[in-house]
Amino acid sequence: MVIIKKLELALDLTRPAEELVEAIITVLEFYPGRQFEILQQVDHKVGEMLGALQPKDIPKTESVTDPEK
């Protein structure tokens, strides 16, 4: 028999970034010794998503939020 671990989360959608961070921390607690690997995978996926959302006419090396540019 396969045992499946499930975690149900309730998120306050008025604080999306903070809630996502807390959810990641909570999940990581179930994987001692694998946190680095898991965070690398999350980092890679988030990086891909940020790249896809970045406007195509702005070079990726230029900061979008830099007020001096």
MOHU-V300935 format. One record per run of one state. SS is the DSSP state (~ for helix, > for strand, _ for the rest). FROM is the first residue (numbers start at 1). TO is the last residue. If there is no record, write none. Layout:
ss=[SS;SS]
from=[FROM;FROM]
to=[TO;TO]
//
This chain:
ss=[_;~;_;~;_]
from=[1;16;29;35;54]
to=[15;28;34;53;69]
//
